[in-house]
Amino acid sequence: MTRPVALITGARRGIGCAIGVALARAGHDIAFTDVVEDEAVAVALKLFEEAGAAARFFKHDVAAVESHAALNADVKRAFGRLDLFVSNAGIGAPVRGDMLEITPESFDVVMDVNLRGAAFLSQEVAKAMLADKAERPVIVFITSASTELVSIDRAQYCVSKLGLSMWAKALAVRLAPEGIPVFEVRPGVIRTDMTAKVAAKYDARIADGMIPAGRWGEGEDVARCVVGLASGNFAYATGTVINADGGLMIPRL
């Protein structure tokens, strides 16, 4: 196989699926994961293939750290290489509400996926990239505007994304001498299943000027950022954060 291979976690729908389609169009083959295997997987698989990719789904729970080595081995066995890792899988707060009522169980389940799982899978991928001497490897973390913008009704989510942001920076420093750039893309208010339950709230706030661009973000907006970073043209900018947010995070008076 001559096409570069991208491994995208949580890509059966939403932002991850949009990233897969964009990367397939840009010349990547696609290995993608999700904890759920349903009709959406078949839809995503068809979209990736129609966009020109050889594609393969791997059912995988990123929170199951002990399974990460096997996932890497399965991808290598299926495609023979791994050039790009997009750490996209994540969950929202199980219940939104007063942060004084967050339970340890709710906190831990978010951390297990969004921070602990993502961090240790990227560790496993980085070691595999170094061992395989990949030609132009790249690692991209999808975090959130919630790395900086506080939501007290889902504080555990914000903490998990901020923690992953620091992990991305540290990994960028560790891998810079090895020629593996690491980037972070922070989506703002993106139209996904995760935000569907609070769509009316964001519709009103966008109408009131919360986002300078004046609209919701779409998965494709995030995907275009990832494609640019995956091109290899920004390797000397390792550790860079891209805000895919329509200007949401720009401080204003």
Secondary structure, DSSP 4 states (H G I P E B T S, - for coil): --S-EEEESS-SSHHHHHHHHHHHHTT-EEEEEES--SHHHHHHHHHHHHTT--EEEEE--TT-GGGHHHHHHHHHHHHS---EEEE------SS-S-GGG--HHHHHHHHIIIIIIHHHHHHHHHHHHHHHT-SS-EEEEE--GGGTS--GGGHHHHHHHHHHHHHHHHHHHHHGGGT--EEEEEE-SB-SHHHHTTHHHHHHHHHTTSSTT-S-B-HHHHHHHHHHHHTSTTGGGTT-EEEESTTTTS---
